Every structure is written in structure tokens, then in C-alpha cells.
């Protein structure tokens, strides 16, 4: 469970040792329900948490922050809620892109986002293109992302290479799969955080999380802030990562 120790919000360099942190942002609906508000109010509050945590990630020296914004299973939600989420995404990109760019942040989107509304796809790709030349930290948004779907796509691509005799089936290795993932050019995942007390991966970065440290907190996502991210990184720093060794 989450540590209650008070962290150092500004360690000397990335003393926590983490390069890449991913977050399953869970609990928007419960946050709204506790306050007798509609679910969209929870999602709006969740966007504010995204802003806080993205700024804190840069201050804390992370190279990459990946946020699980919309899963391939979230299409099962009511159509009006999906529409609200897409509208919030559109507004977030339009309102925050200048700040990302000014702070040298590189925006990335992982997942099968190309199936979204064409105008939203254009907006996303424009934002990614505008920040591509920056040299600072990466904020990667997982959008219409599902890890099982990602692995199926990798298997299909490698199978086609084998059919085309570009690669022999018995020569396919871990590195080949790594290079075919959405996250191929991101740092290896160090820490995966999930908010709201749930303790499962929910089809998120299954391959990438093979040796990542997991951190679960009862805090609902709209209440997650800079101090809580620093607490998670403090907990990560104390983990003994052996990667199967002694």
C-alpha cells in the first residue's frame, strides 16, 4: 500500500532512480459520486490532476510519464460519457499545448488513436509534431490503448516478416518484440502506479511491466498530486530490483 512518509519534492537530480513512470488514472467516477456530482465533473477534476502530475514529473527529473487516458475497453461506457471524454481530450490539447511546448516537453500518443474522429486525430498529430523537436521529458498519452491488442499487432507484424522471409521464426527474440511495441522509443518502464485502491493492471503495458515496480494507492485520481507522486518515487527508491538475479 502507499507509503505515508513525507517525501522530498525536489531531490538532487533523479535520486529516486526512475526514468519512466506510468499511471493508471482511476477513480474519477467515484470521486464525483462521493460529492453527488455527475461523472463528467470527476473527469474534469481528473484533467486538473493530469496537469499537476505532468508538471511535477518534469520537476522530479522523470524522462517519461505515460498516462492511461482511454483504454480499448472504455468504448463499452455510455456513448455520452465517451463523447465527454473525447471533448475533454480535445480541450486539454488545445489549452495546454503551448505550456508543453514552452517547457520543452515532448508529447506522444500510444495506442490505436487513428480510429478516432478525424478532426481529433489531426489535432493529436499536430500536437505531437509541434513538440517532436523538443529535448525535454516525454508525456505519453495512452489513447484507445489495450496491451493485449498491442501484442496481437506485434505478433501479426512479426508473422508477416517471417512469411516474407525478412526474419526466421526461430530467430525472433525479446528485442524484436520490444522494437515493434508502441513504446519502442520510450525508456524502459520502471514504476507503474494505480490510483483508487484497485490492484490490477487492466490490460495496461503488460509486456512493459514485466519487471516494473507496482505501486497502489487508495487516493482517487482527482486527488492525486505532486506530493503523492513524490511519495511513490520515494517508495520506488527503496525497492530492491534484482531482475531475476540475486
Buried (B, 14 or more C-beta within 10 A) or exposed (E): EBBEEEBEBEBEEBBBBBBBBBBBBBBBBBBBBEEEBBBBBBBBBBBEBBEBBBBBBBBBBBBBBBBBBBBBBBEEBEEEBBEBBBEBBBEBBEEBBEEBBEBEBBBBBBBBBEEBEEEBBEBBEEBBEBBEEBEBBBBBBBBBBBBEBBBEBBEEBBEEBBEEEEBEEEEBEEEBBBEBBBBEEBBEBBBBBBBBBEEEBBBBBBBBBEEBBBBBBEBBBBBBBBEBBBBBBBBBBEBEEEEEEE
